Amino acid sequence: MGIRGEVFSSKTSVGKRTYFFNVKENRHGDLFLNIVESKKNEGSGFERHSVIVFSEDLEDFVNEFHKAVGFMQDKKKAPATVKVTSKNKKQNNPEEKRADS
């Protein structure tokens, strides 16, 4: 059995949110990742959300995480398909797709 508790921690703050990446060890010596989002409430205090990923699940978690991030990055790079015309005139273009489709 090794040391218990937090063995590594890093954080990043983005706007009103702070994300913590904590590697912890349980009483049996097993490591796990605890990802915490902390956001300040309107009043005094913080709203916290936590995800725990056990070491045996880490490879699959990271693979799916990368897929999701890749999808978001591809979606962000996609060209806009909506054209704005002046004077509220709408142009009919059969090749143009709607943004919400």
Backbone as JSON, one array per atom type, in Angstrom:
{
  "sequence": "MGIRGEVFSSKTSVGKRTYFFNVKENRHGDLFLNIVESKKNEGSGFERHSVIVFSEDLEDFVNEFHKAVGFMQDKKKAPATVKVTSKNKKQNNPEEKRADS",
  "N": [[0.85, -1.17, 0.0], [0.62, 2.17, -0.92], [1.09, 5.75, -0.59], [-1.83, 7.45, 0.5], [-4.56, 9.24, -0.94], [-4.27, 12.36, -2.68], [-2.02, 12.31, -5.35], [-1.13, 13.64, -7.52], [-1.82, 16.75, -9.08], [-3.39, 19.1, -11.22], [-4.52, 22.16, -12.72], [-6.78, 24.21, -14.62], [-8.05, 27.36, -15.51], [-10.89, 28.72, -17.0], [-12.62, 31.33, -18.0], [-15.47, 31.57, -15.98], [-15.17, 29.11, -14.94], [-13.29, 26.5, -13.36], [-11.13, 23.85, -13.91], [-10.08, 20.85, -12.49], [-7.59, 18.39, -12.45], [-7.03, 15.57, -10.96], [-4.98, 13.07, -9.73], [-5.48, 10.33, -7.79], [-4.98, 8.09, -5.01], [-6.36, 5.12, -3.82], [-7.22, 3.29, -0.78], [-6.25, 0.79, -1.28], [-4.11, 1.13, -2.86], [-4.58, 1.6, -5.52], [-4.63, 3.64, -8.41], [-6.55, 6.46, -9.54], [-8.27, 8.76, -11.72], [-9.57, 11.89, -11.05], [-11.69, 14.17, -12.28], [-12.64, 17.44, -11.95], [-15.05, 19.96, -12.21], [-15.41, 23.25, -11.29], [-17.49, 25.89, -10.45], [-18.24, 29.22, -9.74], [-21.0, 30.16, -7.77], [-23.94, 32.28, -8.02], [-24.44, 33.4, -5.54], [-22.66, 33.05, -2.51], [-20.24, 30.65, -2.71], [-19.59, 27.48, -4.36], [-20.34, 25.56, -7.26], [-19.94, 22.21, -7.9], [-18.82, 19.61, -10.03], [-18.06, 16.25, -10.67], [-16.04, 13.72, -12.16], [-15.01, 10.41, -12.11], [-12.41, 8.38, -13.16], [-11.29, 5.19, -13.43], [-8.14, 3.48, -13.34], [-8.07, 1.14, -14.91], [-9.94, 1.72, -16.83], [-9.01, 3.84, -18.18], [-7.63, 3.96, -20.73], [-9.67, 3.4, -22.66], [-11.41, 5.5, -22.01], [-9.83, 7.78, -22.63], [-9.48, 7.38, -25.4], [-12.15, 7.66, -26.37], [-12.64, 10.23, -25.48], [-10.81, 11.69, -27.04], [-12.0, 11.23, -29.55], [-14.41, 12.66, -29.26], [-13.44, 15.29, -28.85], [-12.1, 15.66, -31.28], [-14.3, 15.58, -33.02], [-15.64, 17.91, -32.2], [-13.72, 19.85, -32.87], [-13.56, 19.52, -35.66], [-16.17, 20.23, -36.33], [-16.18, 22.89, -35.56], [-14.43, 23.96, -37.42], [-15.83, 23.72, -39.74], [-17.18, 25.19, -42.66], [-19.35, 28.04, -42.72], [-22.76, 27.75, -43.67], [-24.79, 29.43, -44.11], [-26.02, 32.25, -45.73], [-26.1, 35.74, -45.56], [-28.22, 38.16, -46.79], [-28.74, 41.41, -48.18], [-31.33, 43.8, -47.36], [-33.32, 42.0, -46.59], [-33.82, 40.23, -48.68], [-34.2, 37.09, -50.02], [-32.13, 34.66, -51.36], [-32.54, 32.01, -53.55], [-30.86, 29.1, -53.52], [-30.13, 26.07, -54.66], [-27.99, 24.44, -53.96], [-27.18, 25.25, -51.5], [-27.16, 24.59, -48.06], [-29.25, 24.51, -45.15], [-28.38, 25.96, -41.98], [-29.34, 24.71, -39.7], [-29.83, 22.12, -40.39]],
  "CA": [[0.0, 0.0, 0.0], [1.39, 3.41, -1.0], [0.46, 6.88, 0.07], [-3.25, 7.6, 0.16], [-5.0, 10.58, -1.25], [-3.89, 12.99, -3.93], [-0.61, 12.13, -5.67], [-0.83, 14.59, -8.58], [-2.93, 17.66, -9.34], [-3.17, 20.26, -12.08], [-5.79, 22.85, -12.94], [-6.85, 25.27, -15.62], [-9.22, 28.21, -15.34], [-11.41, 29.24, -18.25], [-13.8, 32.12, -17.65], [-15.98, 31.38, -14.63], [-14.98, 27.71, -14.56], [-11.95, 25.96, -13.1], [-11.09, 22.4, -14.05], [-9.01, 20.21, -11.75], [-7.26, 17.03, -12.88], [-6.39, 15.03, -9.78], [-4.71, 11.64, -9.66], [-5.57, 9.95, -6.38], [-4.74, 6.69, -4.7], [-7.28, 4.62, -2.8], [-6.57, 2.59, 0.34], [-5.64, -0.43, -1.78], [-2.97, 1.5, -3.69], [-5.0, 1.78, -6.92], [-4.72, 5.04, -8.85], [-7.69, 6.85, -10.36], [-8.31, 10.15, -12.13], [-10.76, 12.63, -10.63], [-11.8, 15.43, -13.02], [-13.63, 18.26, -11.25], [-15.38, 21.29, -12.71], [-15.88, 24.09, -10.2], [-17.99, 27.15, -10.98], [-18.75, 30.07, -8.66], [-22.44, 30.42, -7.79], [-24.35, 33.68, -7.93], [-24.24, 33.79, -4.14], [-21.31, 32.68, -2.06], [-20.07, 29.21, -2.79], [-19.21, 26.93, -5.66], [-21.02, 24.38, -7.77], [-18.88, 21.28, -8.31], [-19.2, 18.37, -10.72], [-16.88, 15.4, -10.64], [-16.02, 12.45, -12.89], [-13.92, 9.56, -11.68], [-12.02, 7.38, -14.15], [-10.38, 4.24, -12.83], [-6.99, 3.22, -14.2], [-8.37, 0.1, -15.9], [-10.83, 2.3, -17.85], [-8.39, 5.07, -18.68], [-7.33, 3.9, -22.16], [-10.92, 3.56, -23.4], [-11.9, 6.85, -21.74], [-9.02, 8.73, -23.4], [-9.81, 7.19, -26.82], [-13.45, 8.27, -26.65], [-12.47, 11.67, -25.25], [-10.17, 12.22, -28.25], [-13.0, 11.23, -30.62], [-15.34, 13.76, -29.01], [-12.71, 16.53, -29.08], [-11.9, 15.74, -32.72], [-15.58, 15.95, -33.62], [-15.89, 19.33, -31.9], [-12.78, 20.66, -33.64], [-14.0, 19.46, -37.05], [-17.43, 20.99, -36.43], [-15.82, 24.3, -35.43], [-13.75, 24.35, -38.64], [-16.74, 23.59, -40.88], [-17.57, 26.51, -43.17], [-20.74, 28.45, -42.51], [-23.58, 27.48, -44.84], [-25.86, 30.42, -44.17], [-25.6, 33.52, -46.33], [-26.96, 36.86, -45.2], [-28.38, 39.07, -47.93], [-29.22, 42.72, -47.77], [-32.73, 44.18, -47.55], [-34.16, 40.83, -46.34], [-34.09, 39.47, -49.88], [-33.69, 35.73, -49.87], [-31.72, 34.06, -52.62], [-32.75, 30.56, -53.58], [-29.7, 28.4, -54.02], [-30.41, 24.65, -54.36], [-26.81, 23.78, -53.41], [-26.93, 25.76, -50.15], [-27.87, 23.87, -46.99], [-29.6, 25.31, -43.97], [-27.46, 25.77, -40.86], [-29.92, 23.86, -38.67], [-30.12, 20.78, -40.9]],
  "C": [[0.9, 1.24, 0.0], [0.73, 4.52, -0.22], [-0.98, 7.0, -0.39], [-3.54, 9.05, -0.15], [-4.46, 11.05, -2.58], [-2.39, 12.83, -4.17], [-0.16, 13.06, -6.8], [-2.06, 15.47, -8.78], [-2.5, 18.75, -10.29], [-4.53, 20.91, -12.29], [-5.65, 23.86, -14.06], [-8.13, 26.04, -15.37], [-9.6, 28.81, -16.68], [-12.69, 30.0, -17.92], [-14.2, 31.91, -16.2], [-15.74, 29.96, -14.1], [-13.5, 27.4, -14.3], [-12.06, 24.45, -13.18], [-9.86, 21.88, -13.32], [-8.84, 18.8, -12.28], [-6.41, 16.42, -11.75], [-6.2, 13.53, -9.92], [-4.66, 11.3, -8.17], [-5.3, 8.46, -6.24], [-5.71, 6.26, -3.61], [-6.53, 3.81, -1.74], [-5.91, 1.28, -0.07], [-4.44, -0.16, -2.68], [-3.3, 1.69, -5.16], [-5.13, 3.26, -7.24], [-6.0, 5.26, -9.65], [-7.62, 8.35, -10.63], [-9.64, 10.75, -11.69], [-10.74, 13.97, -11.35], [-12.94, 16.22, -12.38], [-13.79, 19.59, -11.97], [-15.94, 22.07, -11.54], [-16.27, 25.45, -10.78], [-18.6, 27.94, -9.84], [-20.24, 30.31, -8.86], [-22.71, 31.91, -7.76], [-24.14, 34.21, -6.52], [-22.81, 33.51, -3.72], [-21.22, 31.16, -2.07], [-19.76, 28.78, -4.21], [-20.09, 25.73, -5.99], [-19.93, 23.46, -8.32], [-19.49, 20.05, -8.97], [-17.93, 17.54, -10.88], [-17.1, 14.15, -11.48], [-14.81, 11.68, -12.42], [-13.68, 8.51, -12.76], [-10.97, 6.47, -13.51], [-9.3, 3.85, -13.83], [-7.27, 2.16, -15.25], [-9.29, 0.59, -17.03], [-10.19, 3.45, -18.6], [-8.14, 5.05, -20.19], [-8.59, 4.1, -23.01], [-11.49, 4.96, -23.22], [-11.16, 7.87, -22.6], [-9.32, 8.61, -24.89], [-11.13, 7.87, -27.18], [-13.42, 9.78, -26.45], [-11.85, 12.32, -26.49], [-11.14, 12.25, -29.43], [-13.95, 12.42, -30.48], [-14.68, 15.11, -29.29], [-12.48, 16.72, -30.58], [-13.17, 16.15, -33.44], [-15.87, 17.44, -33.42], [-14.98, 20.23, -32.72], [-13.15, 20.66, -35.12], [-15.24, 20.3, -37.27], [-17.14, 22.49, -36.39], [-15.19, 24.82, -36.72], [-14.66, 24.33, -39.87], [-17.16, 24.98, -41.36], [-19.05, 26.79, -42.92], [-21.52, 28.21, -43.8], [-24.72, 28.47, -44.99], [-25.3, 31.7, -44.76], [-26.61, 34.58, -45.93], [-27.01, 37.79, -46.4], [-28.96, 40.38, -47.44], [-30.7, 42.89, -48.06], [-33.7, 43.01, -47.4], [-34.57, 40.08, -47.59], [-33.44, 38.1, -49.72], [-33.34, 35.19, -51.24], [-31.95, 32.56, -52.52], [-31.55, 29.92, -54.25], [-29.88, 26.93, -53.67], [-29.21, 23.93, -53.76], [-26.53, 24.19, -51.97], [-27.77, 24.99, -49.15], [-28.19, 24.84, -45.88], [-28.65, 24.97, -42.84], [-28.01, 24.8, -39.83], [-30.25, 22.46, -39.18], [-28.94, 19.87, -40.75]]
}
